[in-house]
Amino acid sequence: MPQTLVPPAPAGPDPARLPGPGAAPDPQLHDLAARHGLTLSGARPALPEYTRRLWARRHFIGTFATARLTALYTTARLGQLWQVMTPLFNAGVYYLIFGMLLHTDRGIPDFIPFLCTGIFVFTFTQSTVLAGTRAVSGSLGLVRALHFPRACLPIAYTLIQLQQLIFSMGVLAAIVLLCGVPLTWHWLLMVPALLLQSVFNTGLAMIMARVGARTTDTAQLMPFILRTWMYVSGVFYNLSVFTQHAPALVGAALNANPALIYIDLMRYALIDSVRASALPAHVWPMALGWALLSGAVGYVFFWKAEEEYGRG
């Protein structure tokens, strides 16, 4: 009876000795990889090293954001004009509903600048959260093809929304001036207010990017959550009219709403009829606190799942 020749086993580690998922690595395999200069692909670096790599990709973030913004309206006939027309149409619709039909403009001087400022500022946060939710799940081809800190994506999408807001701010300034509001030195306060809101939005985008990468249905749920948030943020009306008659705990929670804080700061900067006494107490410290809290928590939360993005 002829004998069956069995080929020799290939050189290398015994498959039975390979560690399973979650198991500790074999010391001999670890030494072999270290001897040949091999490292674990896609391993999460320490937070300082991750930050250094992210800073090194800052030009990529800027270029990616600019390219995506340019491509966003490529197929539209009016192109980049939609960056300005979209919030203007929203302001027109909301003015018709809340100003002319529901009369929420009563007791609010300069209601049109008041309304437009609220819409433009909240749209910045709203669009950033929606874009951040899809930042990783909508860029899986890029994530799987290239090796880079994944935090580049939510930061880039935040930058896209910031660029759109900057285009819109020119139109908002024109609306404010055409409504008879004078140009004052308070307008300079737009810069720190916008900077703090940008940090806050970046943190939210990172949080939602990780959540959206793991649970894709989140993108379908977020519009309803954001719409509810908009209605309790004083976009269309003076929220202090309601908080002064609400229970103390409810009033404090509404006044601590970060969306309301950034909207009120921008209104205070642009509209002279909005006095400092109408702002929530300690508004600047709260704006700084929300920015630092959201930015730090969002950054660490996103970094902790660095190894998971694009693997599912």
C-alpha positions, 0 to 999 in steps of 0.5 A, a space after each residue: 500500500 503506497 505511503 502518503 507523504 505529509 509536507 513538513 509544517 511551515 516554520 513559524 509559531 505554532 497556531 495552537 500557541 497563538 493568543 486568542 482575543 483578549 488573551 495575554 501575548 505569548 512572551 516568545 512571540 513578543 520577543 520575536 516581534 521586538 527583535 525584528 522591530 515589529 509593532 502591533 498594527 493600529 495599536 492605540 498610542 499613549 495620549 501625549 503621543 496621540 496628541 503629537 501625531 494629531 498635531 502633525 496632521 493639522 495640514 491634512 485636517 485643514 485640506 480635508 475640511 476645505 476639500 469636503 466643503 468645496 465638494 459639498 455644493 459642487 452639483 448645485 447650480 448656486 454652489 457656495 451660495 447655499 452656505 448663506 441661503 440655507 440659514 436665511 431660509 430657515 430664519 424666514 420660516 421661523 420668523 413666519 411661524 414664531 414672529 408673525 403667527 405665534 407672536 413670540 416677538 412681543 417684548 423683544 426689541 430687534 426681534 429679527 437680529 435676535 432670531 437670526 443670531 439664535 438660528 445661525 449660532 444653534 445651526 453651527 452646533 446642530 450641524 457639527 453634531 450631525 456631521 460628527 455622528 457620521 464622521 467615522 461611519 461615513 469615512 470607512 474607506 479612508 479609515 481602512 485605507 490610511 493610517 492616521 489619528 482618527 480624531 482628525 475626522 471629527 475635528 475636520 467636520 467641525 472645521 467644515 461647519 465653522 467655515 460655513 458659519 464664518 460665511 454666514 456671519 457676514 450675512 448676519 452682520 448685514 442683517 443686524 446693521 440693516 435692522 438699525 443696530 449700531 456697530 459697537 466694540 462689543 462686536 469684538 466679543 464674537 471672537 472669544 464666544 465663537 472660539 469657545 463654542 468651537 471647542 465645545 462643538 469639537 468635543 461633542 463631535 468626537 463623542 458622537 463620532 465614537 457613538 455613531 461608529 458603534 451604533 449607526 442608528 444614532 444618525 437617525 435619532 439625532 435630528 429628533 434630539 437636536 430639535 428638542 434641544 433647539 426648542 429649550 435653547 431660546 432660539 425663537 423667544 426670550 427664555 428668561 420669561 419662562 425661567 423666572 416663573 419656573 421652579 428654581 431647579 428647572 430654571 437653573 438647568 435651563 440657564 446652564 444649557 450650553 446652547 443658550 449660553 453661546 447664543 446669548 453671548 453672540 446676541 450680547 456681542 451683536 445687539 446693543 439692546 441685549 444687556 448684560 443683566 439679561 444674560 445668565 449669571 456667570 455666563 463667561 465662566 460657564 461658557 469656558 467650563 462647557 468648552 473645556 469639559 466637552 473638549 477634554 471629555 470628548 477627546 479622551 472618550 474618542 481616543 479610548 476607542 482608537 483601535 476599534 474604528 473601521 474594524 467592524 
